Amino acid sequence: MTYSFVISPVSVQDFESEDELIERCKEWNLLSSTATRVKTYLYKRQGLTLPCEIVGYVDPQTVVIQFENKQQHCIHPAYLKEMQTAAFGSRAGAASDAVKTEDSGTSPEEVIAEDWDADAADAAPGAEGDDNVQAAAETSAGTGGTAAEADAAVPGADATLARAGAEADAATVTGAGAGAAVAGASAAEVDATVAGAATADETPEAPKKPAKSKKKPALVLPDEKLQMTATVKEFTTVPNHFSDNDDEVIIYDVVTVEGQDFAIEEVWSSHSATLKKLELAVGDTLSFEAKIVAKKLTQHPVKYKINNPSKIKKVD
């Protein structure tokens, strides 16, 4: 039987040993600080309770679990921890019952559909819109009637306006003649003023911005493991929001990849239990096989990470 809800991981980071698995589970608060063995966990969903085991991780915030049918599923460690409580299933059932209506038994989907239909009906043009249009037309008609009645009530208005217009035209002609005389007397001054204003309005051209440099194409990384050497540059820690302790990491430089011409200056990896057994120090050079993935280290300018290193040994 297969489960349709499964979110299969694209790539899984395996644990180097059982000690690393136990250490990681303690960091995720899935094991007590005194635990010495791994345990089987329970995955709860939609009335199902499925035993599962932790087989790896995608990143520090995504655990990969495996069911008895060998399907693998991605889950947040805090969510998996919550599933181990006895009250997890009862809380989910109570939440499911609360969303149903008490009287009619209407489901949330039906309620949403009804609200959608009501909103659509309100938004559609209907009788109210037609009544508003008709009222506007009646108002317009009433306004036209009032204007006509006003014209009829003042029969001498047109004659008075005609006489006033003739007087205004005469005054305009007289003023135009005077304006022409003034313009003729000071034409040279006006031309000089306009020329000076045009010169003042001219502004120098803004300097052109330098062309933006093109971004470098992204580095294409192979999917298979590569034979590498790198030198330990720094031991540091990065915050882990799901644990009381920070994650220990190692930053490497002087990176060389056999058979590849990569321009990679620095890489990083977790300071796993396997690496701690080597008792590394700054300046030590390691030889190993590993995958390189594009994953930036938190709070550090290191863009690439070493995944699943194996055949690790010091180089003298």
C-alpha positions in Angstrom: 0.0 0.0 0.0 1.3 3.5 -0.9 0.3 6.8 0.7 -0.7 9.7 -1.5 0.2 12.4 1.0 3.9 11.5 0.9 6.3 14.4 0.0 9.3 12.5 -1.4 12.7 14.2 -0.9 14.7 15.2 -4.0 18.0 14.4 -2.2 18.7 12.9 1.2 21.7 13.6 3.4 22.5 10.3 5.0 23.9 9.9 8.5 27.5 8.8 8.7 26.8 6.6 11.7 24.3 5.8 14.3 26.1 8.2 16.7 25.5 11.1 14.2 21.8 10.1 14.0 21.4 10.1 17.8 23.2 13.4 18.0 20.9 15.0 15.4 17.8 13.6 17.1 18.9 15.2 20.3 19.4 18.6 18.5 15.9 18.3 17.1 14.6 17.4 20.7 13.4 14.0 19.3 15.6 12.2 21.9 16.4 13.0 25.5 19.9 14.2 26.3 20.8 10.9 28.0 19.5 8.6 25.2 22.0 6.1 23.7 19.8 4.4 21.1 17.5 5.4 18.3 13.8 4.7 18.5 10.8 4.2 16.2 8.4 7.2 15.9 4.7 7.4 15.1 3.3 9.5 12.2 -0.3 10.5 12.7 -2.6 11.7 9.9 -6.3 11.5 9.2 -7.0 8.7 11.6 -3.8 6.8 10.6 -1.0 6.0 13.0 2.0 4.7 11.1 5.3 3.6 12.6 8.3 5.2 10.9 12.1 5.7 11.4 14.4 8.7 10.6 16.7 7.8 7.7 18.2 11.2 6.9 17.6 14.9 6.4 17.3 17.5 3.6 18.5 20.4 5.7 18.6 21.3 9.5 14.9 22.0 9.4 13.6 19.1 7.3 13.8 15.5 8.5 13.3 12.5 6.1 11.3 9.6 7.6 10.6 6.2 6.1 7.5 4.1 6.5 7.3 0.3 6.6 6.4 0.3 2.8 9.8 2.0 2.2 8.2 5.3 1.2 10.1 8.3 2.3 8.5 11.6 3.5 9.7 15.1 4.4 8.6 16.6 7.7 9.6 19.3 10.2 11.2 17.8 13.3 9.0 19.9 15.7 5.9 18.6 13.9 7.1 15.0 14.2 7.8 15.6 17.9 4.3 16.9 18.4 2.8 13.8 16.8 4.4 11.7 19.6 2.0 13.2 22.2 -1.1 11.2 23.1 -3.3 14.3 22.7 -2.3 15.0 19.1 -5.0 12.9 17.4 -7.8 14.2 19.8 -7.0 17.8 19.1 -7.2 17.2 15.4 -10.6 15.5 15.7 -12.0 18.4 17.9 -10.8 21.0 15.3 -12.5 19.0 12.5 -15.9 18.9 14.4 -15.7 22.6 15.3 -15.8 23.8 11.7 -19.2 22.2 11.0 -22.5 24.1 11.7 -24.5 23.0 14.6 -28.1 23.1 13.1 -27.9 22.2 9.4 -24.6 20.2 9.4 -23.3 22.3 6.5 -19.7 21.7 5.7 -17.1 24.6 5.5 -16.8 24.1 1.7 -20.6 24.6 1.3 -20.6 27.7 3.5 -17.8 29.2 1.4 -19.6 28.4 -1.8 -22.8 30.1 -0.5 -20.9 33.2 0.5 -19.3 33.3 -3.0 -22.7 33.1 -4.7 -24.0 35.9 -2.4 -21.1 38.1 -3.3 -21.5 37.4 -7.0 -25.2 38.3 -6.8 -24.5 41.6 -5.0 -21.9 42.5 -7.6 -24.0 41.7 -10.7 -26.1 44.5 -12.3 -29.7 44.0 -11.3 -33.0 45.8 -10.6 -31.4 48.3 -8.3 -28.9 49.4 -11.0 -31.8 49.8 -13.6 -33.8 51.9 -11.1 -30.8 54.2 -10.6 -30.4 54.6 -14.3 -34.1 55.4 -14.7 -34.0 57.9 -11.8 -31.0 59.6 -13.4 -32.9 59.9 -16.7 -35.9 61.4 -15.0 -33.7 63.9 -13.2 -32.1 64.9 -16.5 -35.5 65.3 -18.2 -36.7 67.4 -15.3 -33.7 69.7 -15.5 -34.3 70.3 -19.2 -38.0 71.2 -18.6 -37.0 73.8 -15.9 -34.5 75.4 -18.3 -37.2 75.7 -21.0 -39.7 77.3 -18.6 -37.0 79.8 -17.5 -36.4 80.9 -21.1 -40.1 81.3 -21.7 -40.5 83.4 -18.6 -37.9 86.0 -19.7 -38.8 86.9 -23.3 -36.5 89.9 -23.5 -33.4 88.1 -22.3 -32.0 87.4 -25.8 -32.2 91.1 -26.9 -30.5 92.3 -23.8 -27.7 89.8 -24.2 -27.2 90.8 -27.9 -26.8 94.5 -26.9 -24.3 93.6 -24.1 -22.3 91.5 -26.5 -22.0 94.3 -29.1 -20.7 96.7 -26.4 -18.2 94.1 -25.3 -16.9 93.6 -28.8 -16.4 97.3 -29.3 -14.4 97.6 -26.1 -12.3 94.6 -27.2 -11.5 96.2 -30.5 -10.4 99.4 -28.8 -8.2 97.5 -26.3 -6.7 95.5 -29.2 -5.6 98.7 -31.0 -4.0 100.1 -27.9 -2.2 96.7 -27.3 -0.9 96.7 -30.8 0.6 100.2 -30.3 2.3 99.1 -27.1 3.6 96.0 -28.7 5.0 97.9 -31.7 6.8 100.3 -29.4 8.6 97.6 -27.3 8.9 94.7 -29.8 12.7 94.8 -29.6 12.6 94.6 -25.7 10.2 91.7 -25.8 12.3 89.8 -28.2 15.4 90.3 -26.1 13.6 89.2 -22.9 12.3 86.0 -24.6 15.7 85.2 -25.9 17.2 85.6 -22.5 14.6 83.4 -20.9 15.2 80.7 -23.4 18.9 80.8 -22.7 18.2 80.5 -18.9 15.8 77.6 -19.4 18.4 75.5 -21.2 19.9 72.9 -18.8 23.0 70.8 -19.3 22.5 67.2 -20.3 22.7 64.8 -17.4 25.7 62.5 -17.5 25.0 59.1 -18.8 25.1 56.3 -16.2 27.7 53.6 -16.8 26.3 50.4 -18.2 25.6 47.7 -15.6 27.9 44.8 -15.7 26.3 41.5 -16.6 25.8 38.9 -13.9 28.0 35.8 -14.1 26.2 32.7 -15.1 25.3 30.3 -12.3 27.8 27.5 -11.7 26.6 24.1 -12.9 27.3 21.5 -10.3 27.2 17.7 -11.1 24.9 15.4 -9.2 27.4 12.7 -8.5 30.0 12.6 -5.8 33.4 14.1 -6.6 36.9 13.4 -5.4 38.0 16.6 -3.5 40.7 18.1 -1.3 40.1 21.1 1.0 41.9 22.8 3.9 40.2 23.6 7.2 40.0 27.4 7.4 37.6 28.0 10.4 35.4 26.3 13.0 32.2 28.2 13.7 28.6 27.8 14.7 25.3 29.0 13.2 22.0 29.4 15.0 19.5 26.6 15.1 16.0 28.0 15.8 14.7 24.5 16.7 17.3 23.6 19.2 18.8 25.1 22.3 22.3 24.5 20.8 23.8 26.1 17.7 24.9 23.9 14.8 28.7 23.3 14.6 30.1 23.8 11.1 33.5 23.8 9.4 34.6 26.3 6.6 37.2 25.1 4.1 39.3 27.0 1.6 41.9 26.0 -1.1 39.3 23.7 -2.6 40.3 21.5 -5.6 38.1 19.0 -7.4 39.6 16.2 -9.4 38.8 16.3 -13.1 36.8 19.6 -12.8 37.7 23.2 -13.2 35.5 24.9 -10.6 36.1 28.4 -9.4 35.0 27.7 -5.9 37.1 29.4 -3.2 35.3 28.2 -0.1 32.9 25.4 1.0 31.4 24.4 4.3 30.0 21.3 6.0 28.5 20.3 9.3 31.0 19.3 12.0 29.6 15.8 12.3 30.6 13.1 14.9 32.7 11.4 12.2 34.8 14.5 11.6 35.1 15.2 15.3 36.9 11.8 15.6 39.6 13.1 13.3 40.4 15.9 15.8 40.9 18.4 13.1 42.7 21.7 13.5 42.8 24.9 11.4 45.2 24.3 8.5 44.6 20.5 8.2 44.0 19.3 4.6 41.4 16.6 4.0 40.8 14.3 1.0 37.3 12.9 0.5 34.4 12.1 -1.8 31.3 14.3 -1.6 28.6 16.1 -3.4 28.7 19.9 -3.8 25.4 21.8 -3.6 24.6 25.5 -3.8 23.5 26.2 -0.2 24.7 29.4 1.5 25.9 29.2 5.1 23.9 31.3 7.5 25.6 34.6 8.5 28.6 33.8 6.3 29.5 34.5 2.7 30.1 30.9 1.8 27.8 29.8 -1.0 28.5 26.0 -1.4 28.1 23.1 0.9 29.7 19.6 1.0 27.1 16.9 1.3 27.5 13.2 2.5 31.4 13.2 2.6 32.9 9.7 2.6 36.4 8.1 2.5 37.7 11.0 4.6 41.4 11.1 5.5 44.0 13.7 6.4 46.6 14.6 3.8 50.1 15.2 5.1 
